[in-house]
């Protein structure tokens, strides 16, 4: 038992001259490559998560800016705001309400109708 533990600790199974040592080395290299692939995959996953969080924050900021601009626009479009700005330029609202102008379109007469008139 004591001899078996010492041989494992001294890694004698990797330096023996038999065929098992080569198989052991191949397996260890495979495990190392697998670990490297897993570490790289985890890093790419974390980078994507950080990018998603950054984009989500940017979307929230842009949405709040959009809401602010829309409310600003609504205030600027109000009649009272427009009339205040026009008073500064000496333009006053009309006391007469607007009326609708209707234009009657003349029907184009054909050549034969023009002759018979």
Residue, then its C-alpha position, 0 to 999 in steps of 0.5 A: x500500500x505504502x509503495x503504491x502511494x509513493x509510486x503515484x506521488x512520484x508519477x512513476x506510471x508516467x516514466x515507465x518504459x512500457x506501453x501504459x506510460x504512452x497511453x497515460x501521457x495521451x490521456x493527460x494531454x487529452x484532459x489538458x486540451x479539454x480543460x483549455x477548450x472549456x476555459x476558452x468557452x467559459x470566457x467567450x460566454x462571459x464576454x457575451x454576457x457582459x456585452x448583453x448587459x452593456x447593450x441592455x443598459x444602453x437601450x434603457x438610456x436611449x429609451x429614457x432619452x426618447x421619452x424625455x425628448x417626446x415630452x419636450x416636443x409635446x410641450x413645444x407643440x402646445x398652443x400656449x407655448x407657440x403663442x408665447x413664442x409668437x408674441x415675442x416676435x410681435x405676431x398675435x393670434x387672429x380674433x377671427x376663426x378660420x374658414x374653409x375654402x371650397x374650390x369647385x373643379x371644372x369638369x373637362x369637357x370632351x371635344x364633341x361636347x365643346x362643338x355642340x355648345 
